[in-house]
Amino acid sequence: MTSRFLDALVDICGPDYARPARSIDAVGGQRAEHVAIPATAQAVGDILRLAADEGRSVVPRGSGSKINWGAPRESVDLLLDTGRLNGLWNHDVGARTVEVATGTPVRALQAALALRGQRLPVDPPSRTATVGGMLAVNECGPLRQSLHTPAEHVDRVSYVDAAGHSAESDGEQGRPGLAEIAGVLTSAVVRLQPLPLARRWVTVPVASPATLLKIPAPEPATAALEVDLPGEGAGALVALIEGDVAEVADRSARLIAAWGRGASAASTAPLWWGRYPFGPADVALRLSAAPVDLPAMLYSLADASGVPVPVRGSAGLGNVHAVLPGVLGAERIEGIVESLRHVQMARGGRAVLVAAPAELAAGLEMAARQDYF
C-alpha cells in the first residue's frame, strides 16, 4: 500500500525513481521516509513545492560522502537524490567555461574535461563527491594552496529554493553566495584551466610539528604543500609542483636541494595525498591558523586531548584536519575544543567540529554551513 505523498513523487519522477527509504537512506542516524530521484530542475521544483505543501522536510543527497557533516537534522522526511541531474553542456573551450549539472561526479567531470586538455581546478578529498556536494560545503583539497576554493571558480549557479521556485545567483563581482543559498543546487557555470603538462611530488620526512618550522618554504608558485602527521611515528611534508616538463624537473631538483637529506621526488602522489585522515567513527576537527602558528596549535591540541592526534592538510595555508577518537565522549571533546579556542584567541586561529558519529554530534557544537566558506 502506497501513501498519497509517495504516489505524487512517482508522478513527478517516474515509477522507478521514487520509493520508500531503505536502511541505507539515513542522515545522522535517522532513516528517511522516502527517496525521490528527479531528472530535471523542473522536477526538483515540483518535489520541493509538494514537500512544502505537505510540511515535509527535504535533504538533498549527491553521493552522500558529506551528508553527515555538521549538526544533525531534526527530521528527514525525504531524501532528494541528485544522481540523475548529471552531465555538462555549453562547454566553451576557448573561454574555458562549462555548465555542469550538480549531480555529476567530480571525477567524471574531470575525465570529460581532460579529453579537451582542461580541468576544473579543484580536488575534493571525498572520492565520490558530486559537483553539488562539493559546492554546498566548499570542499577543498591540496590545490587550494595555489588555486583557491571551489566557490571561487564558479561564475553562476542555478538552484531551486525551498518553496520550489527556480533562481540563479552570480553574487557580487561574479561570485555566487553559495553559503547563503537555501535550496537545491541544480547546475553551475564553472571556470576551467589547462591541464598541467607535468606534475611531481617532492617529499621530506617530518619528525614532529616543530620540524615544520625548520624546513625552508618552497617557491611561491608551488601548487600545493601538504603535511601528514599520523600522531605516532614520523610524518611527511609534500610539495606538488606543476608546469611544463623542463620547469617541473628544474624546480623539483632545486627543492630537493633546499630540503636536504631525506628529500625525494616522485611522479605519483603519496597514498594519503588528498584524503581525509578521519573515518565515520572519528571526530573531525578543522583547524585554521597562520602557518607559523600551526605547530603551537598542534602541541596544544595534543596536550588537551592526552592522546595521539593524527593531523593532515595544508601546511602552506595553516588549514588542517585533526582526528579525535569518538570514544572520548561529547563532554571531553567539547572541553578539548574549548581549551584549544582559548589558545587560538591570541593567534587569530579557528577550530570547528566538522563531523562526528551521530550519537556524539547531537551533543556537540558542530560546524554551521557558513563555517565551510
C-alpha positions as CSV (number, residue, x, y, z in Angstrom):
1,M,0.0,0.0,0.0
2,T,1.5,3.4,-1.0
3,S,0.9,6.8,0.5
4,R,-0.6,9.7,-1.3
5,F,2.7,11.5,-0.9
6,L,4.7,8.7,-2.5
7,D,2.2,8.5,-5.3
8,A,2.8,12.2,-6.0
9,L,6.5,11.6,-6.0
10,V,6.1,8.8,-8.5
11,D,4.1,11.1,-10.8
12,I,6.9,13.6,-10.7
13,C,9.9,11.3,-11.0
14,G,8.6,8.2,-12.7
15,P,7.8,4.8,-11.2
16,D,11.5,3.7,-10.9
17,Y,12.7,6.9,-9.3
18,A,10.6,7.4,-6.1
19,R,10.4,4.8,-3.4
20,P,10.2,4.2,0.4
21,A,13.5,4.8,2.1
22,R,15.8,1.8,2.9
23,S,18.2,1.3,5.7
24,I,21.0,3.0,3.8
25,D,18.9,6.1,3.3
26,A,19.8,7.7,6.5
27,V,21.1,11.1,7.6
28,G,22.8,11.5,11.0
29,G,21.5,8.1,12.1
30,Q,17.9,9.0,11.1
31,R,16.3,6.9,8.4
32,A,14.4,9.0,5.9
33,E,10.8,8.1,4.9
34,H,11.1,8.5,1.1
35,V,13.6,8.9,-1.6
36,A,13.0,10.9,-4.8
37,I,15.4,11.0,-7.8
38,P,14.4,13.8,-10.2
39,A,15.9,14.2,-13.7
40,T,15.3,17.9,-14.2
41,A,15.3,21.2,-12.4
42,Q,11.6,21.5,-13.0
43,A,11.1,18.1,-11.3
44,V,13.2,19.4,-8.3
45,G,10.9,22.4,-8.1
46,D,7.8,20.1,-8.2
47,I,9.2,18.0,-5.4
48,L,10.0,20.9,-3.2
49,R,6.6,22.5,-3.7
50,L,5.0,19.2,-2.8
51,A,7.1,18.8,0.3
52,A,6.4,22.4,1.3
53,D,2.6,21.9,0.9
54,E,2.8,18.7,2.9
55,G,5.1,20.1,5.6
56,R,7.8,17.5,4.9
57,S,11.5,18.1,5.4
58,V,13.8,17.6,2.5
59,V,17.6,16.8,2.5
60,P,19.5,16.8,-0.8
61,R,21.9,14.0,-1.4
62,G,24.6,13.6,-4.0
63,S,26.9,10.6,-3.3
64,G,26.3,11.0,0.4
65,S,30.0,11.4,1.2
66,K,29.4,14.5,3.4
67,I,25.7,14.1,4.3
68,N,26.5,13.6,8.0
69,W,28.8,16.7,8.3
70,G,27.7,19.4,10.7
71,A,24.8,19.5,13.2
72,P,22.3,16.6,13.0
73,R,19.0,17.5,11.4
74,E,15.8,17.4,13.4
75,S,13.9,15.3,10.9
76,V,14.5,13.7,7.5
77,D,11.2,13.1,5.7
78,L,12.5,13.0,2.1
79,L,15.9,12.4,0.6
80,L,16.2,14.2,-2.8
81,D,18.9,12.3,-4.7
82,T,20.6,14.3,-7.4
83,G,22.0,11.3,-9.3
84,R,20.0,12.0,-12.4
85,L,21.0,15.7,-12.5
86,N,24.1,14.6,-14.5
87,G,26.0,16.0,-17.4
88,L,27.7,19.1,-18.9
89,W,26.8,21.5,-21.7
90,N,27.8,24.8,-23.2
91,H,31.4,23.8,-23.0
92,D,33.3,26.8,-24.4
93,V,36.9,25.5,-24.8
94,G,38.3,28.9,-25.8
95,A,36.6,30.8,-22.9
96,R,37.4,28.0,-20.6
97,T,33.9,27.7,-19.1
98,V,31.3,24.9,-18.9
99,E,27.9,24.4,-17.3
100,V,27.6,21.2,-15.3
101,A,24.7,19.6,-13.5
102,T,25.3,19.4,-9.8
103,G,24.7,15.6,-9.5
104,T,27.7,15.0,-11.8
105,P,30.6,13.2,-10.0
106,V,33.6,15.5,-9.9
107,R,35.8,12.6,-11.2
108,A,33.5,12.1,-14.2
109,L,33.6,15.9,-15.0
110,Q,37.4,15.9,-14.8
111,A,37.7,12.9,-17.1
112,A,35.4,14.6,-19.7
113,L,37.4,17.8,-19.5
114,A,40.7,16.1,-19.7
115,L,39.8,14.9,-23.3
116,R,40.0,18.7,-24.2
117,G,43.1,19.2,-22.2
118,Q,41.3,21.1,-19.4
119,R,40.4,20.7,-15.7
120,L,38.2,22.3,-13.1
121,P,40.9,23.4,-10.7
122,V,39.6,21.6,-7.7
123,D,40.4,18.3,-5.9
124,P,37.9,17.5,-3.2
125,P,39.1,14.7,-0.9
126,S,35.8,12.9,-1.0
127,R,36.4,10.4,-3.8
128,T,32.8,10.1,-4.8
129,A,32.0,13.8,-4.4
130,T,29.5,15.3,-6.8
131,V,29.7,18.9,-8.1
132,G,26.8,19.9,-5.9
133,G,28.1,18.3,-2.8
134,M,31.5,19.9,-3.3
135,L,30.0,23.3,-3.8
136,A,27.5,23.0,-0.9
137,V,30.3,22.8,1.6
138,N,33.1,24.4,-0.5
139,E,35.1,21.2,-0.2
140,C,38.8,21.9,-0.7
141,G,41.8,19.6,-1.4
142,P,45.5,20.3,-1.7
143,L,45.1,22.6,-4.7
144,R,43.5,25.2,-2.5
145,Q,47.1,26.3,-1.8
146,S,47.5,27.9,-5.2
147,L,44.1,27.7,-6.9
148,H,41.8,28.8,-4.0
149,T,38.5,27.2,-3.1
150,P,35.8,25.7,-5.4
151,A,33.4,28.6,-4.8
152,E,36.0,30.9,-6.4
153,H,35.8,29.1,-9.7
154,V,32.0,29.5,-10.1
155,D,30.5,32.2,-12.3
156,R,26.9,31.3,-11.8
157,V,24.7,28.7,-10.1
158,S,21.1,27.7,-10.8
159,Y,19.1,26.4,-7.9
160,V,15.6,25.7,-6.6
161,D,14.6,27.4,-3.4
162,A,12.7,25.7,-0.5
163,A,9.4,26.9,-1.9
164,G,10.1,25.3,-5.3
165,H,11.0,28.4,-7.2
166,S,13.9,28.3,-9.8
167,A,16.5,31.0,-9.3
168,E,20.1,32.0,-10.3
169,S,22.9,33.6,-8.4
170,D,26.0,35.3,-9.6
171,G,26.6,37.2,-6.3
172,E,28.9,40.1,-6.2
173,Q,31.6,40.6,-8.7
174,G,30.7,37.3,-10.4
175,R,30.9,35.1,-7.3
176,P,27.7,33.4,-6.2
177,G,26.9,33.5,-2.5
178,L,26.9,29.7,-2.1
179,A,26.8,29.8,1.7
180,E,23.6,31.9,1.6
181,I,21.7,29.8,-0.9
182,A,18.9,27.8,0.8
183,G,17.6,25.2,-1.6
184,V,18.9,22.6,-4.0
185,L,21.7,23.5,-6.4
186,T,20.9,22.1,-9.9
187,S,23.7,23.4,-12.2
188,A,26.8,25.7,-12.1
189,V,28.8,27.5,-14.7
190,V,32.4,27.0,-13.7
191,R,35.8,28.3,-15.0
192,L,38.4,25.9,-16.3
193,Q,42.1,25.9,-16.8
194,P,44.5,23.9,-19.0
195,L,45.8,20.6,-17.6
196,P,49.4,20.9,-16.5
197,L,51.9,19.1,-18.7
198,A,53.8,17.6,-15.8
199,R,53.5,17.0,-12.0
200,R,56.0,16.0,-9.4
201,W,55.6,15.4,-5.6
202,V,58.6,16.3,-3.5
203,T,58.7,14.7,-0.1
204,V,60.7,15.3,3.1
205,P,60.3,13.4,6.4
206,V,58.8,15.3,9.4
207,A,59.6,14.0,12.8
208,S,57.2,16.4,14.8
209,P,55.2,19.6,14.3
210,A,58.2,21.6,15.4
211,T,60.1,20.3,12.4
212,L,57.8,22.2,10.1
213,L,59.4,25.5,11.3
214,K,62.9,24.3,10.3
215,I,62.1,23.3,6.8
216,P,62.6,26.0,4.1
217,A,59.4,27.2,2.4
218,P,59.1,26.1,-1.2
219,E,58.8,28.6,-4.0
220,P,55.5,30.7,-4.0
221,A,54.4,29.0,-7.3
222,T,54.2,25.6,-5.6
223,A,50.8,24.1,-6.4
224,A,50.2,22.6,-3.0
225,L,52.0,22.0,0.3
226,E,50.6,19.2,2.5
227,V,51.6,17.7,5.8
228,D,50.7,14.3,7.2
229,L,51.4,13.7,10.9
230,P,50.0,10.3,11.9
231,G,50.0,11.0,15.6
232,E,52.6,8.3,16.3
233,G,55.8,8.0,14.3
234,A,57.3,10.1,11.6
235,G,55.2,12.1,9.1
236,A,55.9,13.9,5.9
237,L,55.8,17.3,4.2
238,V,55.0,17.1,0.5
239,A,55.0,19.8,-2.2
240,L,53.2,19.4,-5.5
241,I,55.0,21.1,-8.5
242,E,53.1,21.6,-11.7
243,G,54.1,23.1,-15.1
244,D,55.9,22.1,-18.3
245,V,58.3,19.1,-18.2
246,A,61.5,21.1,-18.0
247,E,60.2,23.6,-15.5
248,V,58.9,20.9,-13.2
249,A,62.2,18.9,-13.3
250,D,64.2,22.1,-12.5
251,R,62.0,23.3,-9.7
252,S,61.9,19.8,-8.2
253,A,65.7,19.5,-8.2
254,R,66.0,22.9,-6.5
255,L,63.5,22.0,-3.8
256,I,65.2,18.7,-3.1
257,A,68.5,20.5,-2.7
258,A,66.9,23.1,-0.3
259,W,65.2,20.4,1.8
260,G,68.3,18.4,2.0
261,R,68.8,14.9,3.5
262,G,65.8,12.6,3.0
263,A,64.1,14.7,0.4
264,S,63.0,12.9,-2.8
265,A,60.7,13.3,-5.8
266,A,58.1,11.1,-7.4
267,S,55.7,11.2,-10.4
268,T,52.8,9.9,-8.3
269,A,51.3,11.2,-5.1
270,P,51.7,9.6,-1.7
271,L,48.8,7.3,-0.8
272,W,47.4,9.7,1.8
273,W,47.6,12.7,-0.5
274,G,44.2,14.4,-1.0
275,R,42.4,12.1,1.5
276,Y,40.8,12.9,4.8
277,P,42.6,11.5,7.9
278,F,39.3,10.6,9.6
279,G,36.6,8.0,9.2
280,P,32.9,7.6,10.2
281,A,33.8,6.6,13.8
282,D,36.1,9.6,14.3
283,V,35.5,13.2,15.3
284,A,36.9,15.6,12.7
285,L,38.3,18.9,13.9
286,R,39.2,21.6,11.3
287,L,42.0,23.9,12.5
288,S,43.0,27.2,10.8
289,A,46.0,29.3,11.8
290,A,48.9,31.2,10.3
291,P,51.3,28.6,9.1
292,V,53.9,29.7,11.6
293,D,51.5,29.2,14.4
294,L,50.3,25.7,13.3
295,P,52.9,23.7,15.3
296,A,52.0,25.5,18.5
297,M,48.3,24.8,17.9
298,L,49.0,21.1,17.3
299,Y,51.0,20.8,20.5
300,S,48.2,22.5,22.4
301,L,45.7,20.0,20.9
302,A,47.8,17.1,21.9
303,D,48.2,18.4,25.5
304,A,44.4,19.0,25.8
305,S,43.4,15.6,24.4
306,G,46.1,13.4,26.1
307,V,46.1,11.0,23.2
308,P,48.0,10.9,19.8
309,V,46.1,13.2,17.4
310,P,46.6,12.5,13.6
311,V,46.7,15.6,11.5
312,R,46.6,16.2,7.8
313,G,46.1,19.2,5.5
314,S,47.6,22.3,4.0
315,A,50.8,23.3,5.8
316,G,51.2,26.2,3.4
317,L,47.9,27.7,4.4
318,G,47.7,26.5,8.0
319,N,44.4,24.7,7.4
320,V,44.4,21.1,8.6
321,H,42.0,18.4,9.9
322,A,42.8,16.7,13.2
323,V,41.3,13.4,14.4
324,L,39.9,12.8,17.8
325,P,38.7,9.3,18.7
326,G,34.9,9.1,19.1
327,V,35.3,7.1,22.3
328,L,36.3,10.3,24.2
329,G,32.7,11.3,24.7
330,A,30.9,14.6,24.0
331,E,31.8,16.4,27.2
332,R,35.5,15.6,26.9
333,I,35.6,16.7,23.2
334,E,33.8,20.0,24.0
335,G,36.5,20.6,26.7
336,I,39.3,19.9,24.2
337,V,37.8,22.3,21.6
338,E,37.2,25.0,24.2
339,S,40.8,24.7,25.5
340,L,42.1,25.0,22.0
341,R,40.0,28.0,21.2
342,H,41.4,29.8,24.3
343,V,44.9,29.2,22.9
344,Q,43.8,30.4,19.4
345,M,42.3,33.7,20.7
346,A,45.8,35.2,20.8
347,R,46.8,33.8,17.5
348,G,43.7,34.5,15.4
349,G,43.1,30.9,14.6
350,R,39.8,28.9,14.4
351,A,38.7,25.4,15.4
352,V,35.4,23.9,14.3
353,L,34.0,20.4,14.6
354,V,33.2,19.2,11.0
355,A,32.0,15.6,11.5
356,A,31.3,13.1,14.3
357,P,29.3,9.9,14.9
358,A,25.6,10.8,15.1
359,E,25.3,10.0,18.8
360,L,28.1,12.4,19.6
361,A,27.2,15.1,17.1
362,A,23.9,15.6,18.9
363,G,25.7,16.8,22.0
364,L,28.4,18.9,20.3
365,E,28.6,22.4,18.7
366,M,29.1,21.3,15.1
367,A,30.1,23.5,12.2
368,A,27.4,25.6,10.5
369,R,27.3,25.8,6.7
370,Q,29.0,29.3,6.8
371,D,32.0,27.7,8.5
372,Y,32.9,26.0,5.3
373,F,33.3,29.2,3.3
